[in-house]
Amino acid sequence: MNTEALLREVREQLTDGGLRACLLVRDLSTGEELGIEPDTELPSASLVKVPLALATLERIRRGELDGATALDVAPGRVTTPGPTGLSRFRHPARIAIDDLLYLSTCLSDGTAADALFALTPPEQVTGILRDAGLRGITVRHRTEELFDTPVERFDADQVHLAHALAIDAGTSGRGHRVAQLDTTRANTGSARSFTDLLQAVWTPSKIHPEVAERLRDLLAHNVLRHRLAPDFSSDASRWSSKTGTLLNLRHEIGVVEHAGGETFAIAVLTESSVPAGAQPGVDALMAEAARRLRDHLRQGPGPPGHLRYGPGGY
């Protein structure tokens, strides 16, 4: 199947599954990439914890923070489904910065992330990204705002109403009545900007090698592996990633390293038009789309830097 036919078919499958998907797959050895709407900006949800980890690790490297410093963290006491770790604790805890990094990045613990944001606020995280030459990801607020959505205002049997509001309350300019979904107020990024971040972590860049190595290790130990991991994890490959989920948003970014030496950065950011909280079929569809694009790149690489996009790309 040629590239245009593949992208058309993948887009149709995603649309039929109720997804608007913005994705990019890049071969980190050749620079060749394949994507659909890779420059569309979306709220980043918990993907923001990757820039947060990068900024925290950079400040530790500089000596501005000590990873062994223990902080008193108030319990999150969240009772709605989804949040993990300290976010569900009932009692205060004393935890080192290094361990907060693990909880925030590998367990997607929002309370741990906000303890780190208290040390390195959003504007400073964005500044460290810019210093590393990374554009397109903007950090505007802490993760505590992700706990205050319409989901928390409905009973468990009415969660579909919160998702319906998320789907229907947007504007053509990507504004939204739900603040966390408004790209002018939320933490934001695109498939391309997150792929650029992954490339900077996996290949030589302005990010210090010590920081890059530690961030790669954190992403390799991500415990949330229900979305893209089933299509990229095997005895012959290593999948390192971070997920992001908020209302009708389902994202994942990651890098697959094959035993043969091939390495691909992958970013899949999606909006679902189906008003339901649990959508395992959507996760499977995201993984299939990303895998098909990766497989197509592996079949026959073009010249270095060659770019291929589907409708809605370039």
KOLTI-386989 format. One record per residue (C-alpha): residue in one letter; x, y, z. Coordinates in nm, 2 decimals, padded with zeros to 4 digits. Example, Ala and Ser with C-alpha at 12.3 -4.5 7.8 and 13.67 -1.06 7.14 Angstrom:
residues 2
+------+--------+--------+--------+
: resn :      u :      v :      w :
+------+--------+--------+--------+
:    a :  01.23 : -00.45 :  00.78 :
:    s :  01.37 : -00.11 :  00.71 :
+------+--------+--------+--------+
This chain:
residues 314
+------+--------+--------+--------+
: resn :      u :      v :      w :
+------+--------+--------+--------+
:    m :  00.00 :  00.00 :  00.00 :
:    n :  00.14 :  00.34 : -00.09 :
:    t :  00.17 :  00.62 :  00.17 :
:    e : -00.13 :  00.82 :  00.07 :
:    a : -00.36 :  00.52 :  00.07 :
:    l : -00.23 :  00.41 :  00.41 :
:    l : -00.28 :  00.74 :  00.57 :
:    r : -00.63 :  00.77 :  00.42 :
:    e : -00.72 :  00.43 :  00.55 :
:    v : -00.58 :  00.50 :  00.89 :
:    r : -00.76 :  00.83 :  00.91 :
:    e : -01.09 :  00.66 :  00.81 :
:    q : -01.05 :  00.39 :  01.08 :
:    l : -00.98 :  00.65 :  01.35 :
:    t : -01.28 :  00.86 :  01.24 :
:    d : -01.51 :  00.55 :  01.23 :
:    g : -01.39 :  00.48 :  01.59 :
:    g : -01.49 :  00.82 :  01.70 :
:    l : -01.14 :  00.97 :  01.72 :
:    r : -00.98 :  01.28 :  01.59 :
:    a : -00.62 :  01.19 :  01.61 :
:    c : -00.30 :  01.40 :  01.57 :
:    l : -00.01 :  01.16 :  01.54 :
:    l :  00.35 :  01.15 :  01.43 :
:    v :  00.60 :  00.87 :  01.40 :
:    r :  00.97 :  00.96 :  01.34 :
:    d :  01.27 :  00.74 :  01.27 :
:    l :  01.53 :  00.88 :  01.50 :
:    s :  01.81 :  00.74 :  01.29 :
:    t :  01.71 :  00.89 :  00.96 :
:    g :  01.47 :  01.17 :  01.05 :
:    e :  01.20 :  01.03 :  00.82 :
:    e :  00.86 :  01.08 :  00.96 :
:    l :  00.50 :  01.00 :  00.89 :
:    g :  00.19 :  01.17 :  01.05 :
:    i : -00.16 :  01.30 :  01.04 :
:    e : -00.22 :  01.66 :  01.16 :
:    p :  00.11 :  01.66 :  01.36 :
:    d :  00.10 :  02.03 :  01.42 :
:    t : -00.25 :  02.06 :  01.57 :
:    e : -00.22 :  02.19 :  01.93 :
:    l : -00.42 :  02.01 :  02.20 :
:    p : -00.43 :  02.03 :  02.58 :
:    s : -00.15 :  01.80 :  02.70 :
:    a : -00.33 :  01.66 :  03.01 :
:    s : -00.07 :  01.44 :  03.20 :
:    l :  00.18 :  01.46 :  02.93 :
:    v :  00.29 :  01.78 :  03.10 :
:    k :  00.46 :  01.56 :  03.36 :
:    v :  00.74 :  01.49 :  03.11 :
:    p :  00.85 :  01.85 :  03.07 :
:    l :  00.81 :  01.88 :  03.45 :
:    a :  01.04 :  01.59 :  03.50 :
:    l :  01.29 :  01.73 :  03.26 :
:    a :  01.29 :  02.07 :  03.43 :
:    t :  01.32 :  01.91 :  03.78 :
:    l :  01.61 :  01.69 :  03.67 :
:    e :  01.79 :  01.99 :  03.51 :
:    r :  01.76 :  02.19 :  03.83 :
:    i :  01.90 :  01.89 :  04.03 :
:    r :  02.19 :  01.87 :  03.78 :
:    r :  02.26 :  02.24 :  03.83 :
:    g :  02.26 :  02.20 :  04.21 :
:    e :  01.95 :  02.42 :  04.26 :
:    l :  01.77 :  02.12 :  04.40 :
:    d :  01.88 :  01.80 :  04.58 :
:    g :  01.70 :  01.49 :  04.48 :
:    a :  01.75 :  01.35 :  04.83 :
:    t :  01.56 :  01.64 :  05.00 :
:    a :  01.25 :  01.51 :  05.16 :
:    l :  00.92 :  01.71 :  05.14 :
:    d :  00.61 :  01.70 :  05.34 :
:    v :  00.32 :  01.63 :  05.10 :
:    a : -00.04 :  01.67 :  05.19 :
:    p : -00.27 :  01.39 :  05.09 :
:    g : -00.47 :  01.43 :  04.77 :
:    r : -00.78 :  01.24 :  04.91 :
:    v : -00.92 :  01.21 :  04.56 :
:    t : -01.21 :  00.96 :  04.55 :
:    t : -01.31 :  00.96 :  04.18 :
:    p : -01.17 :  00.69 :  03.95 :
:    g : -00.84 :  00.76 :  03.77 :
:    p : -00.58 :  00.94 :  03.99 :
:    t : -00.31 :  00.73 :  04.15 :
:    g : -00.05 :  00.74 :  04.42 :
:    l : -00.04 :  01.03 :  04.66 :
:    s : -00.35 :  01.17 :  04.49 :
:    r : -00.54 :  00.90 :  04.67 :
:    f : -00.35 :  00.91 :  05.01 :
:    r : -00.56 :  00.99 :  05.32 :
:    h : -00.27 :  01.10 :  05.53 :
:    p :  00.04 :  01.33 :  05.49 :
:    a :  00.36 :  01.17 :  05.37 :
:    r :  00.73 :  01.27 :  05.36 :
:    i :  00.89 :  01.19 :  05.03 :
:    a :  01.22 :  01.27 :  04.86 :
:    i :  01.23 :  01.48 :  04.54 :
:    d :  01.38 :  01.18 :  04.35 :
:    d :  01.09 :  00.96 :  04.46 :
:    l :  00.83 :  01.23 :  04.37 :
:    l :  00.98 :  01.22 :  04.02 :
:    y :  00.91 :  00.85 :  04.00 :
:    l :  00.56 :  00.88 :  04.13 :
:    s :  00.48 :  01.18 :  03.90 :
:    t :  00.63 :  01.03 :  03.58 :
:    c :  00.58 :  00.66 :  03.62 :
:    l :  00.25 :  00.65 :  03.81 :
:    s :  00.12 :  00.98 :  03.67 :
:    d :  00.06 :  01.09 :  04.03 :
:    g : -00.09 :  01.44 :  04.02 :
:    t : -00.02 :  01.52 :  04.38 :
:    a :  00.34 :  01.43 :  04.34 :
:    a :  00.36 :  01.64 :  04.03 :
:    d :  00.22 :  01.94 :  04.21 :
:    a :  00.48 :  01.90 :  04.49 :
:    l :  00.74 :  01.93 :  04.21 :
:    f :  00.56 :  02.23 :  04.05 :
:    a :  00.58 :  02.40 :  04.39 :
:    l :  00.96 :  02.39 :  04.35 :
:    t :  00.96 :  02.46 :  03.98 :
:    p :  00.65 :  02.66 :  03.87 :
:    p :  00.49 :  02.63 :  03.52 :
:    e :  00.66 :  02.94 :  03.38 :
:    q :  01.00 :  02.81 :  03.49 :
:    v :  00.93 :  02.47 :  03.33 :
:    t :  00.85 :  02.64 :  03.00 :
:    g :  01.16 :  02.85 :  03.03 :
:    i :  01.38 :  02.54 :  03.07 :
:    l :  01.22 :  02.39 :  02.76 :
:    r :  01.30 :  02.70 :  02.56 :
:    d :  01.66 :  02.69 :  02.69 :
:    a :  01.68 :  02.34 :  02.55 :
:    g :  01.56 :  02.46 :  02.21 :
:    l :  01.22 :  02.31 :  02.25 :
:    r :  00.92 :  02.51 :  02.12 :
:    g :  00.56 :  02.42 :  02.09 :
:    i :  00.50 :  02.29 :  02.44 :
:    t :  00.36 :  02.55 :  02.69 :
:    v :  00.31 :  02.48 :  03.06 :
:    r :  00.05 :  02.72 :  03.21 :
:    h : -00.08 :  02.55 :  03.53 :
:    r : -00.03 :  02.28 :  03.78 :
:    t : -00.20 :  01.94 :  03.76 :
:    e : -00.44 :  02.01 :  04.05 :
:    e : -00.66 :  02.18 :  03.79 :
:    l : -00.70 :  01.84 :  03.61 :
:    f : -00.88 :  01.71 :  03.92 :
:    d : -01.15 :  01.98 :  03.90 :
:    t : -01.35 :  01.89 :  03.58 :
:    p : -01.71 :  01.82 :  03.52 :
:    v : -01.65 :  01.45 :  03.60 :
:    e : -01.61 :  01.54 :  03.97 :
:    r : -01.95 :  01.71 :  03.96 :
:    f : -02.15 :  01.41 :  03.84 :
:    d : -02.24 :  01.09 :  04.01 :
:    a : -02.06 :  00.78 :  03.88 :
:    d : -02.36 :  00.67 :  03.66 :
:    q : -02.37 :  01.02 :  03.50 :
:    v : -02.00 :  01.04 :  03.39 :
:    h : -02.12 :  01.03 :  03.02 :
:    l : -02.27 :  01.37 :  03.07 :
:    a : -01.93 :  01.52 :  03.16 :
:    h : -01.79 :  01.37 :  02.84 :
:    a : -02.08 :  01.50 :  02.64 :
:    l : -02.00 :  01.85 :  02.77 :
:    a : -01.64 :  01.81 :  02.68 :
:    i : -01.73 :  01.70 :  02.33 :
:    d : -01.99 :  01.96 :  02.26 :
:    a : -01.87 :  02.28 :  02.44 :
:    g : -01.57 :  02.36 :  02.22 :
:    t : -01.54 :  02.64 :  01.97 :
:    s : -01.40 :  02.65 :  01.61 :
:    g : -01.09 :  02.84 :  01.74 :
:    r : -01.02 :  02.56 :  02.00 :
:    g : -01.15 :  02.76 :  02.29 :
:    h : -01.37 :  02.56 :  02.53 :
:    r : -01.62 :  02.62 :  02.82 :
:    v : -01.42 :  02.36 :  03.02 :
:    a : -01.09 :  02.55 :  03.10 :
:    q : -00.87 :  02.24 :  03.10 :
:    l : -00.97 :  02.18 :  02.73 :
:    d : -00.92 :  02.55 :  02.62 :
:    t : -00.59 :  02.57 :  02.43 :
:    t : -00.55 :  02.94 :  02.54 :
:    r : -00.56 :  02.84 :  02.91 :
:    a : -00.45 :  02.48 :  02.93 :
:    n : -00.11 :  02.32 :  02.92 :
:    t : -00.07 :  02.25 :  02.55 :
:    g :  00.15 :  02.08 :  02.29 :
:    s :  00.13 :  01.90 :  01.95 :
:    a :  00.23 :  01.56 :  01.83 :
:    r :  00.53 :  01.73 :  01.66 :
:    s :  00.64 :  01.92 :  01.97 :
:    f :  00.62 :  01.61 :  02.19 :
:    t :  00.81 :  01.41 :  01.93 :
:    d :  01.08 :  01.68 :  01.92 :
:    l :  01.10 :  01.65 :  02.30 :
:    l :  01.15 :  01.27 :  02.28 :
:    q :  01.41 :  01.31 :  02.01 :
:    a :  01.60 :  01.56 :  02.23 :
:    v :  01.60 :  01.31 :  02.51 :
:    w :  01.70 :  01.01 :  02.30 :
:    t :  01.96 :  01.17 :  02.07 :
:    p :  02.24 :  01.43 :  02.13 :
:    s :  02.08 :  01.78 :  02.20 :
:    k :  02.10 :  02.08 :  02.43 :
:    i :  01.96 :  01.86 :  02.71 :
:    h :  02.25 :  01.75 :  02.93 :
:    p :  02.33 :  01.38 :  02.88 :
:    e :  02.29 :  01.31 :  03.26 :
:    v :  01.94 :  01.46 :  03.25 :
:    a :  01.84 :  01.28 :  02.93 :
:    e :  01.96 :  00.94 :  03.07 :
:    r :  01.76 :  00.98 :  03.39 :
:    l :  01.45 :  01.09 :  03.20 :
:    r :  01.48 :  00.79 :  02.96 :
:    d :  01.50 :  00.56 :  03.27 :
:    l :  01.18 :  00.71 :  03.42 :
:    l :  00.99 :  00.68 :  03.09 :
:    a :  01.10 :  00.32 :  03.06 :
:    h :  00.94 :  00.24 :  03.40 :
:    n :  00.60 :  00.39 :  03.32 :
:    v :  00.35 :  00.15 :  03.47 :
:    l :  00.05 :  00.26 :  03.27 :
:    r :  00.08 :  00.03 :  02.97 :
:    h : -00.27 : -00.02 :  02.84 :
:    r : -00.27 :  00.21 :  02.54 :
:    l :  00.02 :  00.19 :  02.29 :
:    a :  00.24 : -00.06 :  02.48 :
:    p :  00.06 : -00.37 :  02.36 :
:    d :  00.16 : -00.29 :  02.01 :
:    f :  00.52 : -00.19 :  02.08 :
:    s :  00.64 : -00.40 :  02.37 :
:    s :  00.81 : -00.74 :  02.30 :
:    d :  01.11 : -00.94 :  02.39 :
:    a :  01.28 : -00.77 :  02.09 :
:    s :  01.18 : -00.41 :  02.17 :
:    r :  01.17 : -00.17 :  02.46 :
:    w :  00.88 :  00.08 :  02.49 :
:    s :  00.93 :  00.39 :  02.71 :
:    s :  00.63 :  00.62 :  02.74 :
:    k :  00.39 :  00.86 :  02.92 :
:    t :  00.01 :  00.86 :  02.89 :
:    g : -00.23 :  01.15 :  02.92 :
:    t : -00.60 :  01.12 :  02.99 :
:    l : -00.85 :  01.40 :  03.06 :
:    l : -01.22 :  01.38 :  02.98 :
:    n : -01.24 :  01.30 :  02.61 :
:    l : -00.86 :  01.33 :  02.56 :
:    r : -00.65 :  01.02 :  02.53 :
:    h : -00.28 :  01.07 :  02.45 :
:    e :  00.04 :  00.88 :  02.46 :
:    i :  00.40 :  00.96 :  02.37 :
:    g :  00.69 :  00.72 :  02.36 :
:    v :  01.00 :  00.57 :  02.20 :
:    v :  01.03 :  00.21 :  02.08 :
:    e :  01.39 :  00.08 :  02.06 :
:    h :  01.42 : -00.24 :  01.86 :
:    a :  01.69 : -00.50 :  01.92 :
:    g :  01.82 : -00.44 :  01.57 :
:    g :  01.90 : -00.08 :  01.65 :
:    e :  01.60 :  00.10 :  01.50 :
:    t :  01.45 :  00.36 :  01.72 :
:    f :  01.12 :  00.54 :  01.66 :
:    a :  00.96 :  00.83 :  01.85 :
:    i :  00.58 :  00.82 :  01.85 :
:    a :  00.32 :  01.08 :  01.97 :
:    v : -00.05 :  01.01 :  01.95 :
:    l : -00.28 :  01.29 :  02.07 :
:    t : -00.66 :  01.23 :  02.04 :
:    e : -01.00 :  01.37 :  02.10 :
:    s : -01.29 :  01.12 :  02.13 :
:    s : -01.64 :  01.20 :  02.01 :
:    v : -01.79 :  00.92 :  02.21 :
:    p : -01.94 :  01.03 :  02.55 :
:    a : -01.81 :  00.75 :  02.77 :
:    g : -01.53 :  00.72 :  03.03 :
:    a : -01.41 :  00.37 :  02.96 :
:    q : -01.32 :  00.31 :  02.59 :
:    p : -01.07 :  00.03 :  02.56 :
:    g : -01.14 :  00.00 :  02.19 :
:    v : -01.01 :  00.35 :  02.14 :
:    d : -00.68 :  00.26 :  02.31 :
:    a : -00.65 : -00.03 :  02.08 :
:    l : -00.73 :  00.18 :  01.78 :
:    m : -00.47 :  00.44 :  01.87 :
:    a : -00.21 :  00.17 :  01.91 :
:    e : -00.30 :  00.01 :  01.57 :
:    a : -00.27 :  00.34 :  01.39 :
:    a :  00.07 :  00.42 :  01.54 :
:    r :  00.20 :  00.07 :  01.47 :
:    r :  00.09 :  00.08 :  01.10 :
:    l :  00.27 :  00.41 :  01.05 :
:    r :  00.58 :  00.27 :  01.22 :
:    d :  00.56 : -00.04 :  01.01 :
:    h :  00.53 :  00.16 :  00.69 :
:    l :  00.84 :  00.36 :  00.78 :
:    r :  01.04 :  00.04 :  00.84 :
:    q :  00.95 : -00.10 :  00.51 :
:    g :  01.16 :  00.13 :  00.30 :
:    p :  01.32 :  00.45 :  00.44 :
:    g :  01.34 :  00.74 :  00.21 :
:    p :  01.63 :  00.99 :  00.19 :
:    p :  01.74 :  01.15 :  00.52 :
:    g :  01.49 :  01.42 :  00.64 :
:    h :  01.22 :  01.30 :  00.40 :
:    l :  00.88 :  01.39 :  00.53 :
:    r :  00.55 :  01.23 :  00.46 :
:    y :  00.21 :  01.35 :  00.57 :
:    g : -00.15 :  01.25 :  00.53 :
:    p : -00.45 :  01.47 :  00.47 :
:    g : -00.46 :  01.75 :  00.73 :
:    g : -00.08 :  01.74 :  00.75 :
:    y :  00.13 :  01.95 :  00.52 :
+------+--------+--------+--------+
